[in-house]
Amino acid sequence: MEPKPPAEGPFRLWHLLLVLPFIAMFWVSSYNRVEPTWAGIPFFYWYQLLWIPIGAGLTLIVYFATHRQS
Amino acid sequence: MPINWPALIIFIVLFALITVLGFLAVHWRRGDLDLLHEWGLAGGRFGTLVTWFLLGGDLYTAYTFIAVPALMFGAGALGFFAVPYTIMVYPFVFIVFPRLWSVARQHGYITAADFVRGRHGNKWLALAVAVTGIVATMPYIALQLVGIQVVIAALGISGSGLAGDLPLIIAFVILAAFTYTSGLRAPAAIAIVKDLLIWITVIVAVVVIPIELGGYAKIFAAVPPAKLLLPTPQGPSLGLYSAYATLAFGSALALFLYPHSVTGVLSASNRQAISRNAAFLPAYSFLLALIALLGFMALAAGVAKAPQFAPLIKQYGPNASVPALILTMFPSWFVGVAFAAIAIGALVPAAIMSIAASNLWTRNIYREFLRPDCSAVQEAQMAKIVSLIIKFGALAFILGLPLQYAIQLQLLGGVWIIQTLPAVIGGLYTRWFHDRALFLGWLAGIVAGTAMAAAQQFKPIYPLHLAGVTIPTYAAFASLVLNFIVVIVLTPVFNAVNAERGHDQTQASHYV
């Protein structure tokens, strides 16, 4: 392995936030259910829909956290 | 079906508008189009906003808009894998692709194969990446035509032989002409119009249709219980759970390896445009999720049983469900807008895909192997001509062969393109992999993935058996794991026998 550029070192911890969407989506049994429904939409559908803005929000957080000083 | 004149007129007007736009785009962010990186990469001049439109128009294709709801309509919950797929793709893009942008800008790379050539110093490995990209892209272009075909038929235009195919041929000649003259600037300009039309159509559809059908509760009540959720796994098997997750994950890994995605990324003018778009592109994912639900709305609206759509459904199957839904729910003029959105939505990715494939051909095959001494002007001219050949090849494919072949080849395309991941993405992080091991891993992945898909009659899910448990897995993902194993096992072997390593042009500082 090449040595990592030192400037990126401490910011890499922030990248761990981006693992969350993968864990949530791989854990299929946690969301393969109808209840609780929201506005008539089964949990399976609205939960995954909800993860779209959560994923984007996490990405934005990491973006601002890692680009502030560079 | 009789010809729907108001819809047809709106459709033609919008189509004429984007044709003009496609030709005018030659003047946009003006550059010397006799150079390949200007024609095929728009000189890398696009900022965050244009990149957002371009990648949105590029990745969320007409085929997506037709096929995802069709899968929901036909198979139910499994079709919703497109949503976790797009949730997983952007964190991955955020971490990985700014590195590709930086190293490509440093060295003037315009394709993924350029990078592999520079990083691993092995022209055969670069050739493998280039050929994989071209072959995986061809059926994808062909499938874009299906989107145009379905909406033309739904407008009531039918006929046999050449007359029936004529509208599609006209659309393609227009596409070919403006791509030839304007290069990547044309689809980028058109993408802005296309995306506005798609956003309008979908927002209106997800507000108006549920009101007319009596609310989301009624829509989901109309979905058969077996289609509403994934079936719970039975016995020693992970059932559709592992299938769903690996389909999403494998597709997410594969998406940005496609040449048209790389072209979109490398046309950005700065590194931040890529990171920012990883946060902003999920807006399209939301759109896609809503479009997926249109498949259930089509079920609830009963389009499958409506006699007026019987011929359409008979010819195009579930792919006709969304056009039929739109015809059922909206006045003719809005049908014209919605159908134009789908058809134009086919032209944007088809243009970018053909440009990306001809970049690969020209840079990594023609100039590398056939005419190393060609001039920059000859190189750009070659790419323009090849983009024409590629598009007409796709047209001949879709007019001459059964649709099923294009669908199966596109599926295989995903299995193949993901095999370039160790060389491309791996290469962005490490030089540990031996280039010969990467080549053999690629080969093993292609052979195994193709065999897995073929064994399942070209369905994407392969039932792996591990320690007495059946794990249904996306063939692309399973074969990628094998690819990595081969690379990791063979690298020390090649090192031990002192097999010559290719020269690396890049340095660690070029990636950040």
Chai-1 contact restraints between the chains, C-beta under 6 A:
chainA,res_idxA,chainB,res_idxB,connection_type,confidence,min_distance_angstrom,max_distance_angstrom,comment,restraint_id
A,M1,B,T430,contact,1.0,0.0,6.0,A-B,restraint_1
A,E2,B,A508,contact,1.0,0.0,6.0,A-B,restraint_2
A,P5,B,A508,contact,1.0,0.0,6.0,A-B,restraint_3
A,P5,B,V512,contact,1.0,0.0,6.0,A-B,restraint_4
A,L18,B,P91,contact,1.0,0.0,6.0,A-B,restraint_5
A,P21,B,I87,contact,1.0,0.0,6.0,A-B,restraint_6
A,P21,B,P91,contact,1.0,0.0,6.0,A-B,restraint_7
A,F22,B,M88,contact,1.0,0.0,6.0,A-B,restraint_8
A,M25,B,P84,contact,1.0,0.0,6.0,A-B,restraint_9
A,M25,B,I87,contact,1.0,0.0,6.0,A-B,restraint_10
A,M25,B,M88,contact,1.0,0.0,6.0,A-B,restraint_11
A,F26,B,A245,contact,1.0,0.0,6.0,A-B,restraint_12
A,V28,B,Y241,contact,1.0,0.0,6.0,A-B,restraint_13
A,V28,B,Y244,contact,1.0,0.0,6.0,A-B,restraint_14
A,V28,B,A245,contact,1.0,0.0,6.0,A-B,restraint_15
A,N32,B,L229,contact,1.0,0.0,6.0,A-B,restraint_16
A,N32,B,L230,contact,1.0,0.0,6.0,A-B,restraint_17
A,A39,B,Y216,contact,1.0,0.0,6.0,A-B,restraint_18
A,G40,B,G215,contact,1.0,0.0,6.0,A-B,restraint_19
A,G40,B,Y216,contact,1.0,0.0,6.0,A-B,restraint_20
A,G40,B,A217,contact,1.0,0.0,6.0,A-B,restraint_21
A,I41,B,Y216,contact,1.0,0.0,6.0,A-B,restraint_22
A,P42,B,F220,contact,1.0,0.0,6.0,A-B,restraint_23
A,F44,B,L229,contact,1.0,0.0,6.0,A-B,restraint_24
A,Q48,B,V83,contact,1.0,0.0,6.0,A-B,restraint_25
A,L49,B,A289,contact,1.0,0.0,6.0,A-B,restraint_26
A,W51,B,I87,contact,1.0,0.0,6.0,A-B,restraint_27
A,I52,B,I87,contact,1.0,0.0,6.0,A-B,restraint_28
A,I52,B,P282,contact,1.0,0.0,6.0,A-B,restraint_29
A,I52,B,S285,contact,1.0,0.0,6.0,A-B,restraint_30
A,I52,B,F286,contact,1.0,0.0,6.0,A-B,restraint_31
A,G55,B,I87,contact,1.0,0.0,6.0,A-B,restraint_32
A,A56,B,A279,contact,1.0,0.0,6.0,A-B,restraint_33
A,A56,B,P282,contact,1.0,0.0,6.0,A-B,restraint_34
A,T59,B,F94,contact,1.0,0.0,6.0,A-B,restraint_35
A,T59,B,A278,contact,1.0,0.0,6.0,A-B,restraint_36
A,T59,B,A279,contact,1.0,0.0,6.0,A-B,restraint_37
A,L60,B,A279,contact,1.0,0.0,6.0,A-B,restraint_38
A,Y63,B,S275,contact,1.0,0.0,6.0,A-B,restraint_39
A,Y63,B,A279,contact,1.0,0.0,6.0,A-B,restraint_40
